[in-house]
Amino acid sequence: MAKCKVSYAPSVRRLPSYLLIVRQSLAHGDEYISGTLIANELNLEPIQVRKDLSITGITGKPKRGYPVAPLITAIESYLNWNNRVEAVVVGAGNLGSALSGFPGFRQHGLYIVAAFDADKSKAGSKIRDIPVYQLDDLSTRIPELGVSVAILTVPSDTAQDVTTKLLEAGIKAIWNFTNVKLKVPDDVVVQNEDLSSGYAMLSVKRRIKSASFMGDAI
Amino acid sequence: MAKCKVSYAPSVRRLPSYLLIVRQSLAHGDEYISGTLIANELNLEPIQVRKDLSITGITGKPKRGYPVAPLITAIESYLNWNNRVEAVVVGAGNLGSALSGFPGFRQHGLYIVAAFDADKSKAGSKIRDIPVYQLDDLSTRIPELGVSVAILTVPSDTAQDVTTKLLEAGIKAIWNFTNVKLKVPDDVVVQNEDLSSGYAMLSVKRRIKSASFMGDAI
């Protein structure tokens, strides 16, 4: 698999938090929002916020900050969240069902249009308004739907086999919630969402915090 | 909220992937594993792997690599994953249920011992072998269980209120799956798990990839 390097990965990861705040600011009727206000809200340094936002091509005005509506447009364009993207969820267990119903996705232009599951008894049912099909129907359903993005939430031991079928069906981007390193050709992107990484961060923060609050320890 | 900075955050986030590979290597009976092998497996540069692993205090031997068993111990100790940690899941919807049943957590020493939900009809039920209690019982159940870690999967509009109750009940670490910036005192750690961040990364990768594969575009 060819690497697809994102130069400003930590900045990209923070953009959705900025977008949330700036959208709230728009809803409040604000014309400008300062980098310092965003920084305070998110417990970041103002210089960091300015640096992150600069990747979208926008610059603030001294003393006024960023114009709210153009800032939203800049972030959404950078992320391509101003275009509707349709995706399928593959693996309609608890995680797949949670993601199918995640309210935030539509705000980002992401529409889940179908789910697939190996359990044939689920076929014909719906997760909210999303139809569930059997896994074997991937190869016909995905081309029919014209979808090129898949969210993968199947058990790890079937992840690569299912991925191979997804690729054959025309999938070009996989948001991978399994812990399997998927093998895909160069023209396919994979974003690994490893929950263990988040837990590793929490674990190290706990260790650091308990060391710094030794006085409070029992 | 005081910041809890983790100096090597990207390295910490990669440690679980390394651990998975090194555990497989142990299961295969290997005595040593090379940084280059780990790098190839994860599509990283060998220098990056060596740098990441060095935060745990371990160093490899020229030509042989890292001793497998001590490497596992070093990563687990760094992450404090060699100690059993008990946690509660707060919000037993689809995401909470998925996390309650996530098989990888126990391998990291994380044991979910109870779930709570606002829906009183869920009280008394079980998610796999984990008892579900009603949300109002937090204040008595959490001190009884002696748990200090909570996984927060409630709807965003109740996240701060529930957090306040969790803090009163003795919770000191929150793995936050809501998009709310929680207000907590200095001795409490929060790890935000924002699914939008992962989707932002996928979106930018798709944009970069389609630019570099312009020739294939329709």
Interface residues (C-beta under 8 A of the other chain):
Chain A: M1 K3 C4 V6 A9 P10 V12 R13 R14 L15 P16 S17 L20 E41 L42 N43 Y78 L79 N80 W81 V85 G93 N94 L95 S97 A98 L99 G101 F102 G104 F105 H108 L110 V149 K172 A173 W175 N179 K181 D187 V189 Q191 E193 D194 L195 S196 S197 G198 Y199 A200 M201 L202 S203 V204 K205 R206 R207 I208 K209 F213 D216
Chain B: M1 K3 C4 V6 A9 P10 V12 R13 R14 L15 P16 S17 L20 E41 L42 N43 Y78 L79 N80 W81 V85 G93 N94 L95 S97 A98 L99 G101 F102 G104 F105 H108 L110 V149 K172 A173 W175 N179 K181 D187 V189 Q191 E193 D194 L195 S196 S197 G198 Y199 A200 M201 L202 S203 V204 K205 R206 R207 I208 K209 F213 D216
